[in-house]
Amino acid sequence: MNEIPRGTVQEQTFYEQVGGEDTFRRLVRRFYEGVAEDPLLRPMYPEEDLGPAEERFTLFLIQYWGGPTTYSQHRGHPRLRMRHAPFQVDAAAHDAWLKHMRVAVDELGLAPEHEAQLWKYLTYAAASMINTAG
């Protein structure tokens, strides 16, 4: 039996395993389609065009999951809680955010283990952004 020497096979990152940049762009694009029509979430995006927010979120997720570090090169450390502090994020906003993200994740058609890993992170991240009781 031929054994592969340790260290010769490079493991793929989650980013690579799920299809790279295209997958994250599709995820975030679909998510923001929901946000654009949501009366609770839309006001949290003061820019008239959601494009800049979509691009920032896409680059953040790409970096987080092992892709290029473009986000940090342009924006520095993510500091997610600080960046969201100006907005009142309560349980209703959390639920609305996850509702739109659930649709976006489901439409990706990921393998069950990848979908579960991504969803676990997204639900954790959504919960950590709550900064207002209500």
C-alpha positions as CSV (number, residue, x, y, z in Angstrom):
1,M,0.0,0.0,0.0
2,N,1.4,3.4,-0.9
3,E,1.2,5.8,1.9
4,I,1.2,9.6,1.3
5,P,3.9,11.2,3.4
6,R,2.6,13.6,6.0
7,G,2.6,17.2,5.0
8,T,2.5,16.6,1.3
9,V,-1.2,17.0,0.8
10,Q,-2.5,20.4,1.5
11,E,-6.0,20.5,3.1
12,Q,-8.5,22.7,1.4
13,T,-10.1,25.5,3.3
14,F,-13.8,25.7,3.8
15,Y,-13.8,28.5,1.3
16,E,-12.3,26.2,-1.3
17,Q,-14.4,23.2,-0.4
18,V,-17.7,25.1,-1.0
19,G,-16.7,26.6,-4.3
20,G,-14.8,29.7,-3.4
21,E,-15.7,33.3,-4.2
22,D,-18.7,32.5,-6.4
23,T,-20.4,30.6,-3.5
24,F,-20.0,33.5,-1.1
25,R,-21.1,36.1,-3.7
26,R,-24.3,34.1,-4.4
27,L,-25.0,33.7,-0.6
28,V,-24.6,37.4,0.1
29,R,-26.4,38.5,-3.0
30,R,-29.4,36.4,-2.2
31,F,-29.3,37.5,1.5
32,Y,-29.4,41.2,0.5
33,E,-32.3,40.6,-1.9
34,G,-34.3,39.8,1.3
35,V,-32.8,42.6,3.3
36,A,-33.8,45.1,0.6
37,E,-37.4,44.3,1.1
38,D,-37.4,44.0,4.8
39,P,-38.9,46.9,6.7
40,L,-37.0,46.1,9.9
41,L,-33.6,45.5,8.4
42,R,-33.4,47.9,5.5
43,P,-33.1,51.0,7.7
44,M,-29.9,49.6,9.2
45,Y,-28.2,50.1,5.8
46,P,-28.1,53.9,5.4
47,E,-26.5,53.8,2.0
48,E,-29.1,54.2,-0.8
49,D,-27.5,51.3,-2.6
50,L,-26.9,48.1,-0.8
51,G,-24.0,47.3,-3.1
52,P,-21.2,48.6,-0.7
53,A,-22.6,46.7,2.2
54,E,-23.0,43.5,0.1
55,E,-19.4,43.8,-1.0
56,R,-18.1,44.3,2.5
57,F,-20.0,41.3,3.9
58,T,-18.9,39.2,0.9
59,L,-15.3,40.0,1.5
60,F,-15.6,39.5,5.2
61,L,-17.1,36.0,4.8
62,I,-14.5,35.1,2.1
63,Q,-11.7,36.0,4.5
64,Y,-13.3,34.4,7.5
65,W,-13.7,31.0,5.7
66,G,-10.1,30.9,4.4
67,G,-10.1,32.9,1.2
68,P,-8.2,36.0,0.3
69,T,-7.7,38.7,3.0
70,T,-9.0,41.5,0.9
71,Y,-11.4,42.6,3.6
72,S,-8.7,43.3,6.2
73,Q,-6.5,44.9,3.6
74,H,-9.2,47.5,2.9
75,R,-11.0,47.7,6.2
76,G,-8.6,46.5,8.9
77,H,-9.8,44.2,11.7
78,P,-13.5,43.3,11.3
79,R,-14.6,44.5,14.8
80,L,-18.1,43.3,14.0
81,R,-19.7,44.3,17.3
82,M,-18.2,47.8,17.1
83,R,-19.3,48.3,13.5
84,H,-22.9,47.2,14.4
85,A,-23.1,49.3,17.7
86,P,-24.7,52.3,16.1
87,F,-27.7,50.1,15.2
88,Q,-30.3,48.7,17.6
89,V,-30.1,45.0,17.0
90,D,-32.8,43.2,19.0
91,A,-34.3,39.8,18.9
92,A,-36.7,40.8,16.1
93,A,-33.8,42.0,14.0
94,H,-31.8,38.9,14.8
95,D,-34.7,36.7,13.6
96,A,-35.3,38.7,10.4
97,W,-31.6,38.5,9.6
98,L,-31.6,34.7,10.1
99,K,-34.8,34.4,8.0
100,H,-33.1,36.0,5.0
101,M,-29.9,34.1,5.6
102,R,-31.7,30.8,5.9
103,V,-33.2,31.3,2.4
104,A,-29.8,32.3,1.0
105,V,-28.0,29.3,2.6
106,D,-30.7,26.8,1.4
107,E,-30.4,28.1,-2.2
108,L,-26.6,27.3,-2.3
109,G,-27.3,23.6,-2.2
110,L,-24.2,22.8,-0.1
111,A,-23.3,19.4,1.1
112,P,-25.0,18.7,4.5
113,E,-21.8,19.0,6.5
114,H,-20.8,22.3,4.9
115,E,-24.3,23.7,5.3
116,A,-24.3,22.7,9.0
117,Q,-20.9,24.3,9.6
118,L,-21.9,27.5,7.8
119,W,-25.2,27.7,9.6
120,K,-23.7,27.1,13.0
121,Y,-21.4,30.1,12.4
122,L,-24.1,32.3,11.1
123,T,-26.5,31.7,14.0
124,Y,-23.6,32.3,16.5
125,A,-22.7,35.5,14.7
126,A,-26.3,36.7,14.6
127,A,-26.7,36.1,18.3
128,S,-23.5,37.9,19.1
129,M,-24.7,41.1,17.4
130,I,-27.8,41.6,19.6
131,N,-27.2,44.8,21.6
132,T,-30.7,45.8,22.6
133,A,-33.3,44.1,24.7
134,G,-36.7,43.9,23.1
